[in-house]
């Protein structure tokens, strides 16, 4: 069984992330218990957001701290719940922590693409931090491997494509492919974060569901590395990077 249900928005009430990611998983595990049968293996999709955007790449052994964001914190709580309940149920599982999922049908590319076509896109700093690109088909390859490989049982893995790609290059390539006329505005990290706090403040106070133009999570995504270590999953023998970056970008734009 593959469990990939979650609220993946970058803005929203904390309880919405908890309802989708934690309560939803708890309901699934309770259903296993009530049915008295278990899947042969559960592949659970978490996120590298559990690391809370450190300044450098994180291995899976990194100690997790509260991220301050509903998505990352709910993913941490989901992992903790799964480990505890799996031990009680005798459930075989693997946890995958994908980086930024791109390729055909990616909401991430759709959202950035709309800004690059005719809007305003913020780039934090010089855009030289790793963007953690992961083609969706390459993620499916890893998920299928995790479901079958004895090396994946009971393990947690970061997942991204095995290349070094920064946000500056990705935004340039995507804008060029789209023949975009949008503006890319570079802001130093400190300026971007201060602006994000000011712009998002009223939205938080008034509990608005509409997403502000800029808020702290967006600054973290684009201003801190998303290129976390894949040494562990590479050593375990997972298939990585079957779909190239060029192929992935082409398929994303063809949709």
Secondary structure, DSSP 8 states (H G I E B T S, - for coil): -EE------SSS-HHHHHIIIIIHHHHHHHHHHHHT---S-EEEE--GGGG---SS---TTS-----SSHHHHHHHHHHHHHHHHHHHHT--EEEEEE-EEESTT-HHHHHHHHHHHHSEEEEETTS-SB--EEEHHHHHHHHHHHHH-GGGTT-EEEE--SS--BHHHHHHHHHHHHT---EEEEE-HHHHHHHHHHHHHHHHHTT--S--SS-HHHHHHHHS------HHHHHTT----SS-HHHHHHHHHH-
